[in-house]
Amino acid sequence: MFEIVVEPNVRRRRNRQPLTGSKRAAAMFRIWHGIRDLIDEAERLRDGELVHFLAVAQLLIEEKTVALGAGTTAFDEVDASLPN
């Protein structure tokens, strides 16, 4: 008969506090830029389906940022002329 010993995980996640409005908008903007980079890479790989998926994610982030009350000012200075 085998005995299974489970030791408690000593590394615990810290409870994260919710981000304030401006910090949350800044985090969303960083994610938005990361997705733009991924879209560029997917276009380089000529993967149209992935480009479409990432473009939809990018639009959802833009909508969420606007809904949070940050307005569209965060995206005004970014060249968004590339087709999605």
C-alpha positions as CSV (number, residue, x, y, z in Angstrom):
1,M,0.0,0.0,0.0
2,F,1.3,3.4,-0.9
3,E,0.9,6.5,1.2
4,I,0.4,9.8,-0.5
5,V,1.6,12.8,1.4
6,V,0.5,16.2,0.2
7,E,2.4,19.1,1.6
8,P,0.7,22.5,1.7
9,N,1.8,25.0,-0.9
10,V,3.9,27.5,0.9
11,R,3.8,30.0,-1.9
12,R,0.5,31.7,-1.7
13,R,-0.9,34.4,-4.0
14,R,-1.2,37.7,-2.4
15,N,-4.6,39.3,-2.4
16,R,-4.5,41.9,-5.1
17,Q,-6.4,45.1,-4.6
18,P,-8.5,46.3,-7.5
19,L,-6.9,48.9,-9.6
20,T,-8.1,52.5,-9.5
21,G,-9.6,54.0,-12.6
22,S,-6.5,55.6,-14.0
23,K,-4.3,52.6,-13.2
24,R,-6.8,50.2,-14.7
25,A,-7.1,52.3,-17.9
26,A,-3.2,52.3,-18.1
27,A,-3.1,48.6,-17.8
28,M,-5.8,48.2,-20.5
29,F,-3.8,50.5,-22.7
30,R,-0.6,48.4,-22.2
31,I,-2.6,45.2,-23.1
32,W,-4.0,47.0,-26.2
33,H,-0.4,47.8,-27.4
34,G,0.6,44.2,-26.8
35,I,-2.2,43.0,-29.0
36,R,-1.2,45.5,-31.7
37,D,2.2,43.9,-31.7
38,L,0.7,40.5,-31.9
39,I,-1.5,41.6,-34.8
40,D,1.7,42.9,-36.6
41,E,3.3,39.5,-36.0
42,A,0.2,37.6,-37.2
43,E,0.2,39.7,-40.4
44,R,3.8,39.0,-41.0
45,L,3.0,35.3,-40.7
46,R,0.0,35.8,-43.1
47,D,-2.5,34.2,-40.7
48,G,-5.7,36.0,-41.5
49,E,-7.8,34.1,-38.9
50,L,-5.4,35.1,-36.1
51,V,-5.3,38.7,-37.2
52,H,-9.1,38.7,-37.1
53,F,-9.3,37.2,-33.7
54,L,-6.7,39.6,-32.3
55,A,-8.5,42.6,-33.9
56,V,-11.7,41.6,-32.2
57,A,-9.9,41.4,-28.9
58,Q,-8.4,44.8,-29.5
59,L,-11.9,46.3,-30.2
60,L,-13.2,44.7,-27.0
61,I,-10.4,46.3,-25.0
62,E,-11.1,49.7,-26.6
63,E,-14.8,49.4,-25.7
64,K,-14.0,48.3,-22.1
65,T,-11.6,51.3,-21.7
66,V,-14.3,53.7,-22.9
67,A,-16.9,52.1,-20.6
68,L,-14.6,52.5,-17.7
69,G,-14.8,56.2,-18.2
70,A,-11.3,56.9,-19.4
71,G,-12.8,58.2,-22.7
72,T,-11.1,57.9,-26.0
73,T,-8.3,60.2,-25.1
74,A,-6.0,57.3,-24.4
75,F,-6.3,56.2,-28.0
76,D,-6.3,59.6,-29.7
77,E,-2.5,59.8,-30.1
78,V,-2.1,56.3,-31.5
79,D,-2.1,55.7,-35.2
80,A,-5.2,53.5,-35.5
81,S,-5.4,53.8,-39.3
82,L,-4.4,50.2,-39.9
83,P,-7.4,48.1,-40.9
84,N,-8.5,45.5,-38.4
